[in-house]
Amino acid sequence: MSQAFDPNEMILRFRERADAVKRRGLPPVEGPERLRFIEAAKVDFQDYAMLGDATATLEDGILRLEIDLRPPTD
């Protein structure tokens, strides 16, 4: 790698990927294949969105991603 790794740039890429999953259209598939595609898109969005919400730290070569999964408090 010629550039230093920036964990915050990685987080931004995951946010962009989550947004791209939300915007992408459905391919011309029908029936069970269509349902599998929709389900895969939901899982992709969830994964990318969670990583996009993470707080990243890089200490001594160890990348830590912290994701708060607790429900919001009122």
DSSP file (Angstrom, degrees, kcal/mol; ACC not computed):
  #  RESIDUE AA STRUCTURE BP1 BP2  ACC     N-H-->O    O-->H-N    N-H-->O    O-->H-N    TCO  KAPPA ALPHA  PHI   PSI    X-CA   Y-CA   Z-CA
    1    1 A M              0   0    0      0, 0.0     4,-0.1     0, 0.0     0, 0.0   0.000 360.0 360.0 360.0 128.9    0.0    0.0    0.0
    2    2 A S        +     0   0    0      2,-0.1     2,-0.3     0, 0.0     0, 0.0   0.749 360.0  54.2 -86.6 -23.6    1.4    3.3   -1.0
    3    3 A Q  S    S-     0   0    0      1,-0.0     2,-0.2     3,-0.0     3,-0.0  -0.774  93.1-101.9-109.3 155.5   -1.0    5.4    1.2
    4    4 A A        -     0   0    0     -2,-0.3     2,-0.3     1,-0.1    -2,-0.1  -0.489  43.2-106.5 -71.5 143.6   -1.7    5.1    4.9
    5    5 A F        -     0   0    0     -2,-0.2    -1,-0.1    -4,-0.1    53,-0.0  -0.554  31.3-163.7 -72.6 130.0   -4.9    3.3    5.8
    6    6 A D    >>  -     0   0    0     -2,-0.3     4,-1.5     1,-0.1     3,-0.7  -0.940   7.7-163.5-116.8 107.4   -7.6    5.6    7.0
    7    7 A P  H 3> S+     0   0    0      0, 0.0     4,-2.1     0, 0.0    -1,-0.1   0.810  89.9  58.9 -62.2 -28.9  -10.4    3.8    8.8
    8    8 A N  H 3> S+     0   0    0      2,-0.2     4,-2.0     1,-0.2     5,-0.1   0.853 102.9  52.3 -69.4 -33.2  -12.7    6.8    8.4
    9    9 A E  H <> S+     0   0    0     -3,-0.7     4,-1.9     2,-0.2    -1,-0.2   0.876 108.0  52.4 -66.4 -36.5  -12.4    6.7    4.7
   10   10 A M  H  X S+     0   0    0     -4,-1.5     4,-1.9     2,-0.2    -2,-0.2   0.921 107.4  51.6 -63.6 -43.5  -13.4    3.0    4.8
   11   11 A I  H  X S+     0   0    0     -4,-2.1     4,-2.0     1,-0.2    -2,-0.2   0.910 108.1  52.2 -59.6 -42.9  -16.5    3.9    6.9
   12   12 A L  H  X S+     0   0    0     -4,-2.0     4,-2.3     1,-0.2    -1,-0.2   0.885 106.3  53.8 -61.9 -38.3  -17.4    6.5    4.2
   13   13 A R  H  X S+     0   0    0     -4,-1.9     4,-2.2     1,-0.2    -1,-0.2   0.895 107.7  50.3 -63.2 -39.1  -17.1    3.8    1.5
   14   14 A F  H  X S+     0   0    0     -4,-1.9     4,-2.4     2,-0.2    38,-0.3   0.883 108.9  51.9 -66.8 -36.8  -19.5    1.6    3.4
   15   15 A R  H  X S+     0   0    0     -4,-2.0     4,-2.1     2,-0.2    -2,-0.2   0.920 110.4  48.9 -62.6 -42.3  -22.0    4.4    3.7
   16   16 A E  H  X S+     0   0    0     -4,-2.3     4,-2.3     1,-0.2    -2,-0.2   0.886 110.4  51.0 -63.9 -39.2  -21.8    5.0    0.0
   17   17 A R  H  X S+     0   0    0     -4,-2.2     4,-2.2     2,-0.2    -2,-0.2   0.901 108.4  51.3 -66.3 -40.3  -22.3    1.3   -0.7
   18   18 A A  H  X S+     0   0    0     -4,-2.4     4,-1.8    30,-0.2    -2,-0.2   0.922 111.5  48.0 -61.5 -42.7  -25.4    1.2    1.6
   19   19 A D  H  X S+     0   0    0     -4,-2.1     4,-1.7     1,-0.2    -2,-0.2   0.891 109.7  52.6 -64.3 -39.7  -26.8    4.2   -0.4
   20   20 A A  H  X S+     0   0    0     -4,-2.3     4,-1.7     1,-0.2    -1,-0.2   0.876 106.2  53.3 -64.9 -37.7  -26.0    2.5   -3.7
   21   21 A V  H  < S+     0   0    0     -4,-2.2    -1,-0.2     1,-0.2    -2,-0.2   0.909 108.6  50.4 -63.0 -40.7  -27.9   -0.7   -2.6
   22   22 A K  H  < S+     0   0    0     -4,-1.8    -1,-0.2     1,-0.2    -2,-0.2   0.865 115.3  43.0 -64.1 -35.4  -30.9    1.5   -1.8
   23   23 A R  H  < S+     0   0    0     -4,-1.7    -1,-0.2    -5,-0.1    -2,-0.2   0.703  88.5 105.7 -85.7 -20.7  -30.8    3.2   -5.2
   24   24 A R     <  -     0   0    0     -4,-1.7     2,-0.1    -5,-0.1    -3,-0.0  -0.308  65.0-130.0 -70.2 144.4  -30.1    0.2   -7.4
   25   25 A G        -     0   0    0      1,-0.1    -1,-0.1    -2,-0.0    -2,-0.0  -0.281  24.3 -96.3 -84.0 172.0  -32.9   -1.1   -9.5
   26   26 A L        -     0   0    0     -2,-0.1    -1,-0.1     1,-0.1     8,-0.0  -0.722  36.0-123.8 -88.6 137.2  -34.2   -4.6   -9.9
   27   27 A P        -     0   0    0      0, 0.0     2,-2.7     0, 0.0    -1,-0.1  -0.326  41.8 -87.3 -71.2 164.5  -32.9   -6.7  -12.8
   28   28 A P  S    S+     0   0    0      0, 0.0     2,-0.3     0, 0.0     6,-0.0  -0.394  82.6 130.9 -76.0  70.6  -35.5   -8.2  -15.1
   29   29 A V        -     0   0    0     -2,-2.7     2,-0.3     2,-0.1    -3,-0.0  -0.888  36.9-160.7-120.3 154.3  -36.0  -11.4  -13.1
   30   30 A E    >>  +     0   0    0     -2,-0.3     3,-0.9     4,-0.1     4,-0.5  -0.814  45.8   4.9-129.0 168.6  -39.3  -12.9  -12.0
   31   31 A G  H >> S-     0   0    0     -2,-0.3     4,-1.7     1,-0.2     3,-0.5  -0.234 122.4  -5.9  64.1-141.0  -40.6  -15.4   -9.5
   32   32 A P  H 3> S+     0   0    0      0, 0.0     4,-2.4     0, 0.0    -1,-0.2   0.828 132.2  58.7 -60.1 -34.4  -38.3  -16.9   -6.9
   33   33 A E  H <> S+     0   0    0     -3,-0.9     4,-2.2     1,-0.2    -2,-0.2   0.897 104.7  51.3 -62.8 -39.1  -35.2  -15.3   -8.4
   34   34 A R  H <X S+     0   0    0     -3,-0.5     4,-2.4    -4,-0.5    -1,-0.2   0.922 109.9  49.0 -62.9 -44.7  -36.7  -11.9   -7.9
   35   35 A L  H  X S+     0   0    0     -4,-1.7     4,-2.4     1,-0.2    -2,-0.2   0.893 110.9  50.4 -63.9 -39.3  -37.5  -12.6   -4.3
   36   36 A R  H  X S+     0   0    0     -4,-2.4     4,-2.4     2,-0.2    -1,-0.2   0.896 110.3  50.1 -64.9 -39.2  -33.9  -13.9   -3.7
   37   37 A F  H  X S+     0   0    0     -4,-2.2     4,-2.1     2,-0.2    -2,-0.2   0.925 111.4  48.0 -63.9 -44.6  -32.5  -10.7   -5.3
   38   38 A I  H  X S+     0   0    0     -4,-2.4     4,-2.0     2,-0.2    -2,-0.2   0.915 112.5  48.8 -62.8 -43.8  -34.7   -8.5   -3.1
   39   39 A E  H  X S+     0   0    0     -4,-2.4     4,-2.1     1,-0.2    -1,-0.2   0.906 110.4  50.8 -64.3 -41.1  -33.7  -10.4    0.1
   40   40 A A  H  X S+     0   0    0     -4,-2.4     4,-2.8     1,-0.2    -1,-0.2   0.887 108.5  52.6 -63.3 -38.2  -30.0  -10.2   -0.8
   41   41 A A  H  X S+     0   0    0     -4,-2.1     4,-2.7     2,-0.2    -1,-0.2   0.888 107.6  51.8 -64.7 -38.8  -30.4   -6.4   -1.3
   42   42 A K  H  X S+     0   0    0     -4,-2.0     4,-2.4     2,-0.2    -2,-0.2   0.922 112.7  44.8 -62.9 -43.9  -32.0   -6.1    2.2
   43   43 A V  H  X S+     0   0    0     -4,-2.1     4,-2.7     2,-0.2     5,-0.2   0.919 112.7  51.3 -67.6 -43.3  -29.1   -8.0    3.8
   44   44 A D  H  X S+     0   0    0     -4,-2.8     4,-2.8     1,-0.2     5,-0.3   0.941 111.5  47.9 -57.0 -48.0  -26.5   -6.0    1.7
   45   45 A F  H  X S+     0   0    0     -4,-2.7     4,-3.0     1,-0.2     5,-0.3   0.937 111.7  49.7 -60.4 -46.5  -28.0   -2.7    2.8
   46   46 A Q  H  X S+     0   0    0     -4,-2.4     4,-2.4     2,-0.2    -1,-0.2   0.934 113.9  45.1 -58.5 -47.4  -28.2   -3.8    6.5
   47   47 A D  H  X S+     0   0    0     -4,-2.7     4,-2.2     1,-0.2     5,-0.2   0.943 116.9  43.7 -63.3 -49.1  -24.5   -4.9    6.5
   48   48 A Y  H  X S+     0   0    0     -4,-2.8     4,-2.3    -5,-0.2   -30,-0.2   0.894 114.0  51.0 -64.8 -39.7  -23.2   -1.8    4.7
   49   49 A A  H  X S+     0   0    0     -4,-3.0     4,-1.1    -5,-0.3    -1,-0.2   0.904 109.7  50.0 -65.9 -40.7  -25.4    0.5    6.8
   50   50 A M  H >< S+     0   0    0     -4,-2.4     3,-0.6    -5,-0.3     4,-0.4   0.940 113.9  44.4 -63.6 -45.6  -24.2   -1.0   10.0
   51   51 A L  H >< S+     0   0    0     -4,-2.2     3,-1.0     1,-0.2    -1,-0.2   0.855 109.8  57.1 -66.6 -32.6  -20.5   -0.7    9.0
   52   52 A G  H 3< S+     0   0    0     -4,-2.3    -1,-0.2   -38,-0.3    -2,-0.2   0.730 107.3  48.8 -68.6 -21.2  -21.2    2.8    7.7
   53   53 A D  T << S+     0   0    0     -4,-1.1    15,-0.2    -3,-0.6    -1,-0.2   0.437  91.5 113.7 -93.6  -1.9  -22.5    3.7   11.2
   54   54 A A    <   -     0   0    0     -3,-1.0     2,-0.6    -4,-0.4    13,-0.2  -0.253  65.2-132.1 -71.2 155.8  -19.4    2.3   12.9
   55   55 A T  E     -A   66   0A   0     11,-2.4    11,-2.7     2,-0.0     2,-0.4  -0.957  29.6-155.5-103.7 123.3  -16.8    4.2   14.8
   56   56 A A  E     +A   65   0A   0     -2,-0.6     2,-0.3     9,-0.2     9,-0.2  -0.821  16.7 177.5-108.0 139.5  -13.4    3.0   13.7
   57   57 A T  E     -A   64   0A   0      7,-2.2     7,-3.0    -2,-0.4     2,-0.5  -0.988  13.8-158.6-133.8 147.1  -10.1    3.2   15.5
   58   58 A L  E     +A   63   0A   0     -2,-0.3     2,-0.4     5,-0.2     5,-0.2  -0.955  21.3 166.7-127.1 109.9   -6.7    1.9   14.4
   59   59 A E  E >   -A   62   0A   0      3,-2.2     3,-1.9    -2,-0.5    -2,-0.1  -0.986  68.5 -16.6-130.3 124.5   -4.2    1.3   17.2
   60   60 A D  T 3  S-     0   0    0     -2,-0.4    -1,-0.1     1,-0.3     3,-0.1   0.851 128.3 -51.8  52.3  39.3   -1.0   -0.6   16.9
   61   61 A G  T 3  S+     0   0    0      1,-0.2     2,-0.6    -3,-0.0    -1,-0.3   0.542 112.3 120.5  79.7   6.8   -2.1   -2.1   13.6
   62   62 A I  E <   -A   59   0A   0     -3,-1.9    -3,-2.2     2,-0.0     2,-0.5  -0.922  51.9-150.7-109.8 120.7   -5.4   -3.4   15.0
   63   63 A L  E     -A   58   0A   0     -2,-0.6     2,-0.5    -5,-0.2    -5,-0.2  -0.780  13.9-170.4 -89.9 125.4   -8.6   -2.1   13.4
   64   64 A R  E     -A   57   0A   0     -7,-3.0    -7,-2.2    -2,-0.5     2,-0.5  -0.970   6.9-165.6-118.3 130.1  -11.6   -1.9   15.8
   65   65 A L  E     -A   56   0A   0     -2,-0.5     2,-0.6    -9,-0.2    -9,-0.2  -0.966   6.2-163.0-113.5 122.0  -15.1   -1.2   14.6
   66   66 A E  E     +A   55   0A   0    -11,-2.7   -11,-2.4    -2,-0.5     2,-0.5  -0.921   9.2 179.7-109.1 124.6  -17.6   -0.2   17.2
   67   67 A I        -     0   0    0     -2,-0.6     2,-0.8   -13,-0.2   -13,-0.1  -0.982  21.3-143.2-126.8 119.0  -21.3   -0.4   16.3
   68   68 A D        +     0   0    0     -2,-0.5    -2,-0.0   -15,-0.2   -15,-0.0  -0.732  22.6 173.7 -84.6 109.6  -23.9    0.5   18.9
   69   69 A L        +     0   0    0     -2,-0.8    -1,-0.1     2,-0.1   -19,-0.0   0.306  37.5 120.3 -98.6   6.6  -26.8   -2.0   18.4
   70   70 A R  S    S-     0   0    0      1,-0.1     3,-0.1     3,-0.0    -2,-0.0  -0.440  73.9-102.8 -70.3 145.7  -28.8   -0.8   21.4
   71   71 A P        -     0   0    0      0, 0.0    -1,-0.1     0, 0.0    -2,-0.1  -0.370  45.5 -95.8 -65.0 148.3  -32.2    0.5   20.7
   72   72 A P        -     0   0    0      0, 0.0     2,-0.3     0, 0.0    -3,-0.0  -0.330  37.2-130.3 -63.9 146.6  -32.5    4.3   20.8
   73   73 A T              0   0    0      1,-0.1    -3,-0.0    -3,-0.1     0, 0.0  -0.772 360.0 360.0 -98.4 145.2  -33.7    5.8   24.1
   74   74 A D              0   0    0     -2,-0.3    -1,-0.1     0, 0.0     0, 0.0   0.455 360.0 360.0 -86.3 360.0  -36.5    8.3   24.2
